[in-house]
Amino acid sequence: MKEVPNSFGILLKKIHVNFVKNSNSLAGSGVKTVIGVPFIHLSAVNSTNIYAMEQLQAKLAEHGAAFFADLQTSGKGQMGKKWESEEGKNLLLSVILNTSTLNMGDQFALSAAVALATHDFLSNYIHEELTIKWPNDLYWRDRKAGGILIETQISKGRWAFAIAGIGININQTHFSKTTARAVSLRQITGKELNPVELAKELCLHLEIRFNQLLHAEGPAEIMKDYNCKLYKKGQRVKLKTGNSTAVYTIDKVDQQGQLCVTGGIPMQFTHGTVEWITASMQ
C-alpha cells in the first residue's frame, strides 16, 4: 500500500478522512460522529496520543476520530513511562472524545468508562480472570494485558476534549525485562489475531460506554460497574507509600479516582502516591 508523509512528517497508509454524520449525537453539542469514524491507520508515529492531539488542535479531526498505528517510536504510558510494542504486533489506538457536556469532576469516570469498554472488548477473547487494575490497566491473572492513558484539553476553563490512548498486547510473545509481567492475547488464547480489526471492534465498545457516561446517572453507573471488575477487590495486598510498606484490603475506587483501602482504619490513596509491592496476601 502506498505511503505518503503528512504535514507532521508521519507516514500514513490509505486514509479516508470523511467526518460521517449520523443520528448518534452528543447531548447539548453539534457533534454527530461516532467513535471510530474516521478510522485512520498510521504506519509509524511518535505517539498516537500526540498525533491525535495535533490533529485536534489543527482542527483536522473531531469527536470520534480514531488513530491506529503499527509502530510508535515514543509510545506514552502512565506516569511518564514508555509504552513498548513490537511493530505490527499490537493494538495501539487513540480516539478523540468530546467531553464538553461532562463535568470536570467526571474525569475519572471517563477513565473508568474507557477501561470498562476495553474490558468489555477483551472479554470476548478472555473468558475468565480478567480485571481492571486501578487506575486503568487491564490484567489477566497477575499480568498486564493492556493499559490506558487519557490526556485532556481545557478551553476557557471548560473540559473540551479528551484523547484516550489504549495499548493492548495482541500477538507479541517476547517482552523486555522491564515489561516481564506483560501478557498478550496470543499467549492467553493461543491464537494470532488481526490488531486492526480488533481496534475497530474496540471502537464499538467505546461508543457504548461513552454514551452510557453521558446520561445523568452515567458516572455513578460506570463507577459501580468498574468496581465490580476491580483487581484484587476484597483481597489483602502489600502497598508502599513513601518509605512505609503495609498490608491493606482493597475496598473500592471512589468517583474522584481514589483507591479506598482498609488497613486498621479506612484510607484513600491518589494515583501516583502508592506502589503495589505484591499481589494478594493469604
Secondary structure as the mmCIF struct_conf table of DSSP 4:
data_model
#
loop_
_struct_conf.conf_type_id
_struct_conf.id
_struct_conf.beg_label_comp_id
_struct_conf.beg_label_asym_id
_struct_conf.beg_label_seq_id
_struct_conf.end_label_comp_id
_struct_conf.end_label_asym_id
_struct_conf.end_label_seq_id
STRN STRN1 VAL A 4 PRO A 5
TURN_TY1_P TURN_TY1_P1 SER A 7 PHE A 8
BEND BEND1 GLY A 9 GLY A 9
STRN STRN2 LEU A 11 LEU A 12
BEND BEND2 LYS A 14 LYS A 14
BEND BEND3 SER A 23 SER A 23
TURN_TY1_P TURN_TY1_P2 ALA A 27 GLY A 28
BEND BEND4 SER A 29 GLY A 30
TURN_TY1_P TURN_TY1_P3 ILE A 35 GLY A 36
BEND BEND5 VAL A 37 PRO A 38
STRN STRN3 PHE A 39 VAL A 45
BEND BEND6 ASN A 46 ASN A 46
HELX_RH_AL_P HELX_RH_AL_P1 THR A 48 GLN A 57
TURN_TY1_P TURN_TY1_P4 ALA A 58 LYS A 59
BEND BEND7 LEU A 60 LEU A 60
TURN_TY1_P TURN_TY1_P5 HIS A 63 GLY A 64
STRN STRN4 ALA A 66 GLN A 72
BEND BEND8 THR A 73 SER A 74
STRN STRN5 LYS A 76 LYS A 76
HELX_RH_3T_P HELX_RH_3T_P1 GLN A 78 GLY A 80
HELX_LH_PP_P HELX_LH_PP_P1 LYS A 81 LYS A 81
STRN STRN6 LYS A 82 LYS A 82
HELX_LH_PP_P HELX_LH_PP_P2 TRP A 83 GLU A 84
TURN_TY1_P TURN_TY1_P6 GLU A 87 LYS A 89
BEND BEND9 ASN A 90 ASN A 90
STRN STRN7 LEU A 91 ASN A 98
TURN_TY1_P TURN_TY1_P7 SER A 100 THR A 101
BEND BEND10 LEU A 102 LEU A 102
HELX_RH_3T_P HELX_RH_3T_P2 MET A 104 ASP A 106
HELX_RH_AL_P HELX_RH_AL_P2 GLN A 107 LEU A 122
TURN_TY1_P TURN_TY1_P8 SER A 123 TYR A 125
BEND BEND11 GLU A 128 GLU A 129
STRN STRN8 LEU A 130 LYS A 133
TURN_TY1_P TURN_TY1_P9 TRP A 134 ASN A 136
STRN STRN9 ASP A 137 TRP A 140
TURN_TY1_P TURN_TY1_P10 ARG A 141 ASP A 142
STRN STRN10 ARG A 143 SER A 155
TURN_TY1_P TURN_TY1_P11 LYS A 156 GLY A 157
STRN STRN11 ARG A 158 ILE A 168
BEND BEND12 ASN A 171 ASN A 171
HELX_RH_3T_P HELX_RH_3T_P3 LYS A 177 THR A 179
TURN_TY1_P TURN_TY1_P12 ALA A 180 ARG A 181
STRN STRN12 ALA A 182 ALA A 182
HELX_RH_AL_P HELX_RH_AL_P3 LEU A 185 THR A 189
BEND BEND13 GLY A 190 GLY A 190
HELX_RH_AL_P HELX_RH_AL_P4 PRO A 195 LEU A 214
BEND BEND14 HIS A 215 HIS A 215
TURN_TY1_P TURN_TY1_P13 ALA A 216 GLU A 217
HELX_RH_AL_P HELX_RH_AL_P5 GLY A 218 CYS A 228
TURN_TY1_P TURN_TY1_P14 LYS A 229 LYS A 229
STRN STRN13 LEU A 230 LEU A 230
TURN_TY1_P TURN_TY1_P15 TYR A 231 GLY A 234
BEND BEND15 GLN A 235 GLN A 235
STRN STRN14 ARG A 236 THR A 241
TURN_TY1_P TURN_TY1_P16 GLY A 242 ASN A 243
STRN STRN15 SER A 244 VAL A 253
TURN_TY1_P TURN_TY1_P17 GLN A 255 GLN A 256
HELX_LH_PP_P HELX_LH_PP_P3 GLN A 258 GLN A 258
STRN STRN16 LEU A 259 THR A 262
BEND BEND16 GLY A 263 ILE A 265
STRN STRN17 PRO A 266 PHE A 269
TURN_TY1_P TURN_TY1_P18 HIS A 271 GLY A 272
BEND BEND17 THR A 273 THR A 273
STRN STRN18 GLU A 275 MET A 281
#
